[in-house]
Amino acid sequence: MSEPELLDPEEKLRQLKLGIREVAHDISNPLGVLRMAAYYLQNGKPDKAKQDHYLGVITETVEKIEKSLQKLRSMTDKGAAEKQAPEKTA
């Protein structure tokens, strides 16, 4: 049996909630950065160097969000793979 199968339902739920909380945090913080960069681009009248800086911040932040989403997908893919994988016998 794999480790998740050994956990009781309450422990599985607790771990799921922790994972969701972590991913939500990993996404919400970068969204604040995007909001700030967009605000400065719209309202700050930045020079070319500042525009380039904020656009770089936006690009890096989108990449962080993509990584968080990949992590979330891998969590769900792992669970689906465990359900489909045949049980190993000793």
Number of C-alpha atoms within 10 A of each C-alpha: 8 9 6 13 11 10 12 9 11 9 12 14 12 11 14 13 12 12 15 14 12 14 17 14 13 16 19 13 13 19 17 12 16 20 12 15 20 16 12 15 17 10 9 12 10 14 10 9 9 14 16 13 14 21 16 13 18 20 12 14 19 17 13 17 18 13 15 18 16 12 14 17 12 13 15 12 12 12 13 11 12 14 11 9 9 8 10 7 5 3
